[in-house]
């Protein structure tokens, strides 16, 4: 199950109505924080997320509104007794910043940070376990910046229960069927796995893309995802400003969602010039109907 | 006029009810920020302080709850168009942390930071202009930590208006009187300034002391101040814990206030084990009556 909670949906500087970028993703019980702008630890408290359970932190890039909350969060984890290691995936400069800061402020954390340096030119697998895999891919911003694709691994086929009794299936046979293999019995009978199993459920997936210029080819990377989060810093009437600052318009994000055939598009990272987001959402919906502009606290579920 | 607003009154980690340490001091129109824990820029917004006007930032020490909001605040000042220089007074390590962070994240601020390295063994004048002076002094914490004493300079004597007409005083004579000098007229008459002027108003003063063990001798440095802010992380029944962590109890802070003959004691930096502060305040009041436990947003005025 994929459960995504928006912790901060604004751009550049935090305000009293929108925190800066941070998201909490519970994906098959993997507890993931994506970006960590200043104040993220407070947003986690506000939305009652138990932040000591976070195992993985993915940072898109080193603009303040995407990483400055990290030191406070790690510090609070330490002060509140954390002993469990944490994985941080981020551009390599962050490791030097953290080391410098910890060294010069005499901080010795009681838990281990496992730093995974993200510096790559094409989509690359950066994490996997037996349930999910995470790919990083380059975006186009003013400084090195990466998107992340969180994808469930293909599950086993489902066994048709009635067949177990009818054919007196043994456990090794069931395991073979679930893996998509046929079974040859001692008497030479071949049992075709397709007759004993159902297709596995479609793997769930989530793509996170901020901050970036519009990249047409991104459609190949985020193709068919259940949820695409994409920045929409501006409306399309500010296309020039979007290009100049390496950001995307709502219409462009919607075009990507349409071309990539995603199930749902969620937009965030709105410029502070926009008090509310009705027009941004309308602009995107004209191109891709299933679009939502997010607010802090919003939850998105894929079952 | 001295106008102090508490921006954050809690210790260690920010919560939804108490920010971490930060205070905004308007002292004779000098706009001063004292400490800058994570989220300070949001507290400034919340309490409607125009943060672009801040001219001076004083940092006590480099524990996260006292300085981690600095990068976000400076970054927001930059993004919102600041061009005016800012002075930062802090332990020298902060300069290296800032330089490292700005360099590795490609930040080039549009305004100048004038860094004043605070590393000293006794009370030292670290800033003065024509109206106020600021002294730093060492506290006793687990890492180098400093208190700050903000003190108005002695004002000029007040001229007694009736005397101007009666003696047909000229402007140069008035200036001499205000400075406390006598005036000898051309005919040899000596005019005694004491007969023409009133005593200047008592200079106002504010002392900020966090985080620290109880230091008995501090009474000499903070003697007679209008307001003493002192940390009171614990109640006195946790004296051992206070000593072990280099913090102060409410009773100790009150003892200091009493010995130093301050006008008012305000307490903050409460451990999160205390949900409310009634008992802390009662404990302190038993020793020093004019005590208040502060909340975020509280304002203290000295007219």
Boltz contact constraints between the chains, C-beta under 6 A:
constraints:
  - contact:
      token1: [A, 12]
      token2: [B, 79]
      max_distance: 6.0
  - contact:
      token1: [A, 13]
      token2: [B, 76]
      max_distance: 6.0
  - contact:
      token1: [A, 13]
      token2: [B, 79]
      max_distance: 6.0
  - contact:
      token1: [A, 14]
      token2: [B, 42]
      max_distance: 6.0
  - contact:
      token1: [A, 16]
      token2: [B, 45]
      max_distance: 6.0
  - contact:
      token1: [A, 38]
      token2: [B, 72]
      max_distance: 6.0
  - contact:
      token1: [A, 39]
      token2: [B, 39]
      max_distance: 6.0
  - contact:
      token1: [A, 42]
      token2: [B, 14]
      max_distance: 6.0
  - contact:
      token1: [A, 45]
      token2: [B, 16]
      max_distance: 6.0
  - contact:
      token1: [A, 62]
      token2: [B, 105]
      max_distance: 6.0
  - contact:
      token1: [A, 64]
      token2: [B, 72]
      max_distance: 6.0
  - contact:
      token1: [A, 64]
      token2: [B, 75]
      max_distance: 6.0
  - contact:
      token1: [A, 68]
      token2: [B, 71]
      max_distance: 6.0
  - contact:
      token1: [A, 68]
      token2: [B, 72]
      max_distance: 6.0
  - contact:
      token1: [A, 71]
      token2: [B, 68]
      max_distance: 6.0
  - contact:
      token1: [A, 72]
      token2: [B, 38]
      max_distance: 6.0
  - contact:
      token1: [A, 72]
      token2: [B, 64]
      max_distance: 6.0
  - contact:
      token1: [A, 72]
      token2: [B, 68]
      max_distance: 6.0
  - contact:
      token1: [A, 75]
      token2: [B, 64]
      max_distance: 6.0
  - contact:
      token1: [A, 76]
      token2: [B, 13]
      max_distance: 6.0
  - contact:
      token1: [A, 79]
      token2: [B, 12]
      max_distance: 6.0
  - contact:
      token1: [A, 79]
      token2: [B, 13]
      max_distance: 6.0
  - contact:
      token1: [A, 93]
      token2: [B, 104]
      max_distance: 6.0
  - contact:
      token1: [A, 96]
      token2: [B, 104]
      max_distance: 6.0
  - contact:
      token1: [A, 97]
      token2: [B, 101]
      max_distance: 6.0
  - contact:
      token1: [A, 97]
      token2: [B, 104]
      max_distance: 6.0
  - contact:
      token1: [A, 100]
      token2: [B, 100]
      max_distance: 6.0
  - contact:
      token1: [A, 101]
      token2: [B, 97]
      max_distance: 6.0
  - contact:
      token1: [A, 104]
      token2: [B, 93]
      max_distance: 6.0
  - contact:
      token1: [A, 104]
      token2: [B, 96]
      max_distance: 6.0
  - contact:
      token1: [A, 104]
      token2: [B, 97]
      max_distance: 6.0
  - contact:
      token1: [A, 105]
      token2: [B, 62]
      max_distance: 6.0
  - contact:
      token1: [A, 106]
      token2: [B, 143]
      max_distance: 6.0
  - contact:
      token1: [A, 143]
      token2: [B, 106]
      max_distance: 6.0
